Amino acid sequence: MPDVQWSNEPLPPAKPGLSTPVKVAIGCGLLMLLAGGACVVATLAGVTKITSAVSTAGDAEWPIIKQVSDQLATEAGAKAVWAAHPKLSMTFTDQDDFLREMARVRPYLEPMPDQRPGLMSGKLSMDFKYNGDQSSVIAGYQTRLGPRLIFTFENHELVNIQLATAPPSARGLDTPADVPMSP
């Protein structure tokens, strides 16, 4: 038979304070609270960085867009644009082809503001693409007469100027494939 002892003495008094399971639960709760706080801080930092990047997006291209738009108002100015931006030859076969297309664009030109319009203004849309050290920016400027002027940059060099006559909602993104070119 097993050796069993029986005692009628009272149990020892309970220790004051919280039990071990309660202490573990409180510790886990504090750890979760700290982790959640860290996630909130990281998210806010990311949102701030993205907001800052979006608010300055297109600042490098806007002075070129404005200057080119001002120059395109005359044929002599269009010739100067052709000479100043040799990458336009990637899109247009020669200077005459470029001048014909810019003559089609000229009636829709209007003075552009010195400062880049906000991206939420409805006047300007920008599509940015980055692939390693290659970048592409497609900027669409809404004219008061209806069509959008589309300026395409590759690695910060102007490679195309187009006139989009369909509204943006019918076109989707302002990509070169969506913009009609004259024959």
Buried (B, 14 or more C-beta within 10 A) or exposed (E): EEEEEEEEEEEEEEEEEEEEEEEEEEEEEEEEEEEEEEEEEEEEEEEEEEEEEBEEBBEEBBEBBBBBBBBBBEEEBBBBBBEEBEBBBEBBEEBEBBBEBBEEBBEBBEEBEEEBBEBEEEBBBBBBEEEEEEEBBBBBBBBEEEBBBBBBBBEEEBBBBBBBEBEBEEBEEBBBEBBEEEE
